Amino acid sequence: MLSCIAAAVLAGNLFATVVVLRSDFYSPLQQRLQLALVWLIPVLGAACCASFASIHGRAVPKPDERFPKPDTFDLPGGEGNSL
């Protein structure tokens, strides 16, 4: 039973380590500090660092994909929206 818990904690720490090291959002110092947190506070540190690193690892949409082009504005008030 104890060996299964230890194996699960080790697997979680290894997963968090890989996620933190793959993240290019953080500086090398921040990565080292996060890895220290992962290995010094195994369960909570691993969960927090893996969560933050995965959030920052998501792709940011390009501005042209997120905002409509000037000719496609659909504003209330019809086509004569000039002031």
C-alpha positions as CSV (number, residue, x, y, z in Angstrom):
1,M,0.0,0.0,0.0
2,L,2.8,2.4,1.0
3,S,4.7,1.6,-2.1
4,C,1.7,2.4,-4.3
5,I,1.3,5.8,-2.7
6,A,5.0,6.5,-3.1
7,A,4.8,5.5,-6.8
8,A,1.8,7.7,-7.4
9,V,3.6,10.7,-5.7
10,L,6.7,10.0,-7.7
11,A,4.7,9.8,-11.0
12,G,3.0,13.1,-10.2
13,N,6.3,14.8,-9.4
14,L,7.8,13.5,-12.7
15,F,4.8,14.7,-14.6
16,A,4.9,18.1,-13.0
17,T,8.7,18.3,-13.7
18,V,8.2,17.6,-17.4
19,V,5.4,20.1,-17.7
20,V,7.5,22.8,-16.0
21,L,10.6,22.1,-18.0
22,R,8.6,22.2,-21.3
23,S,7.0,25.5,-20.5
24,D,8.8,28.4,-22.3
25,F,6.8,31.0,-20.4
26,Y,9.1,31.0,-17.3
27,S,12.7,32.1,-17.0
28,P,15.3,29.5,-16.0
29,L,15.3,30.8,-12.4
30,Q,11.5,30.5,-12.2
31,Q,11.7,27.0,-13.5
32,R,14.3,26.0,-10.9
33,L,12.2,27.5,-8.1
34,Q,9.1,25.7,-9.3
35,L,11.0,22.4,-9.5
36,A,12.2,23.0,-6.0
37,L,8.6,23.5,-4.9
38,V,7.6,20.3,-6.7
39,W,10.1,18.2,-5.0
40,L,10.1,19.8,-1.5
41,I,6.3,19.8,-1.2
42,P,5.4,16.8,-3.3
43,V,1.7,16.7,-3.8
44,L,0.6,20.3,-3.4
45,G,3.7,21.7,-5.1
46,A,3.4,19.4,-8.0
47,A,-0.3,20.2,-8.5
48,C,0.2,23.9,-8.3
49,C,3.2,24.1,-10.6
50,A,1.7,21.7,-13.2
51,S,-1.5,23.7,-13.2
52,F,0.2,27.1,-13.7
53,A,2.6,25.8,-16.3
54,S,-0.2,24.1,-18.3
55,I,-2.3,27.4,-18.2
56,H,0.7,29.4,-19.5
57,G,1.4,26.8,-22.1
58,R,-1.9,27.3,-24.0
59,A,-1.7,28.9,-27.4
60,V,-2.7,32.6,-27.5
61,P,-5.0,33.4,-30.4
62,K,-3.7,35.7,-33.0
63,P,-5.3,39.2,-33.1
64,D,-6.8,38.6,-36.5
65,E,-8.6,35.5,-35.3
66,R,-9.9,37.0,-32.1
67,F,-11.1,40.4,-33.5
68,P,-13.3,41.0,-36.5
69,K,-11.9,42.8,-39.5
70,P,-13.0,46.4,-40.0
71,D,-15.3,45.5,-42.9
72,T,-17.1,42.9,-40.9
73,F,-18.3,44.9,-37.9
74,D,-21.9,44.2,-37.0
75,L,-22.8,47.1,-34.8
76,P,-26.3,48.0,-33.8
77,G,-28.0,50.8,-35.7
78,G,-27.6,49.6,-39.2
79,E,-25.0,50.3,-41.8
80,G,-24.9,54.1,-41.3
81,N,-22.9,53.9,-38.1
82,S,-20.9,57.0,-38.9
83,L,-20.9,59.9,-36.5
